[in-house]
């Protein structure tokens, strides 16, 4: 899922750049959350036991936060709706992380 998460970061950047025109803090939080998805997946894949679970849990939270930040931006009229492809990427990453945490 690492490579899918990297693609999410690329796509989120475009949205965050548009969000920044209206709300710099919202854009910053969105960017940081998207980066956290990838960084925690990477860290989790290199650790064992409880630390792995914690990192994957953090990645899951960050994925949900990023998704929500984009939905809020859309609701506020800051950016256009997410593409179906981006939504599918989020579904894939979130679903995989949920399964890993079971």
C-alpha positions in Angstrom: 0.0 0.0 0.0 3.0 2.2 0.3 3.0 3.1 -3.4 -0.7 3.9 -3.3 -0.2 6.2 -0.3 2.6 8.0 -2.3 0.1 8.6 -5.1 -2.4 10.0 -2.5 0.3 12.5 -1.4 0.8 13.6 -5.0 -2.9 14.2 -5.5 -3.5 15.8 -2.1 -0.8 18.4 -2.9 -2.9 19.7 -5.7 -5.9 20.0 -3.4 -3.8 21.5 -0.6 -2.4 24.2 -2.9 -6.0 25.2 -3.7 -7.0 25.1 -0.1 -4.1 27.4 0.8 -5.7 30.2 -1.2 -8.5 30.2 1.3 -7.0 28.8 4.6 -3.3 28.3 5.0 -3.7 26.3 8.3 -6.2 23.9 6.8 -3.8 23.3 3.8 -0.9 22.8 6.2 -2.8 20.3 8.3 -4.0 18.4 5.1 -0.4 18.2 3.8 1.0 17.0 7.1 -1.7 14.3 7.5 -1.1 13.0 4.0 2.7 12.8 4.7 2.0 11.0 7.9 0.1 8.2 6.1 3.2 7.3 4.1 5.8 7.8 6.8 3.9 5.7 9.3 3.4 2.9 6.8 7.1 2.9 6.0 8.0 2.9 9.7 5.5 0.2 10.5 6.8 -2.1 7.8 10.3 -1.9 9.4 9.3 -2.6 13.0 7.9 -5.5 14.9 5.1 -6.3 17.3 3.4 -3.5 19.1 5.3 -0.7 17.4 4.2 -2.0 14.0 0.6 -2.0 15.1 0.9 1.5 16.5 2.4 2.9 13.3 -0.3 1.3 11.2 -2.9 2.7 13.5 -1.3 6.1 13.2 -1.3 5.7 9.4 -5.0 4.8 9.5 -5.9 7.8 11.5 -3.9 10.1 9.2 -5.6 8.6 6.1 -9.0 9.3 7.7 -7.9 12.8 8.7 -6.6 13.6 5.2 -9.8 12.3 3.6 -12.0 14.3 5.9 -9.9 17.4 5.3 -10.5 17.1 1.6 -14.2 16.6 2.2 -14.4 19.7 4.4 -12.5 21.7 1.8 -15.0 20.6 -0.8 -17.9 21.5 1.5 -16.4 25.0 2.1 -16.0 25.5 -1.7 -12.2 25.6 -1.5 -11.6 22.8 -3.9 -13.5 20.6 -6.4 -14.7 17.1 -5.3 -12.1 14.3 -5.1 -12.0 12.2 -8.2 -13.3 8.6 -8.0 -9.8 7.4 -8.5 -8.5 9.3 -5.4 -11.5 8.1 -3.4 -10.6 4.5 -4.5 -7.0 5.0 -3.4 -8.2 6.1 0.1 -10.6 3.2 0.2 -7.7 0.8 -0.6 -5.3 2.3 1.9 -7.8 2.6 4.7 -9.2 -0.9 4.0 -5.8 -2.5 4.0 -4.8 -0.8 7.2 -8.1 -1.8 8.9 -7.4 -5.5 7.9 -3.8 -5.3 9.1 -5.0 -4.1 12.5 -7.5 -6.9 13.0 
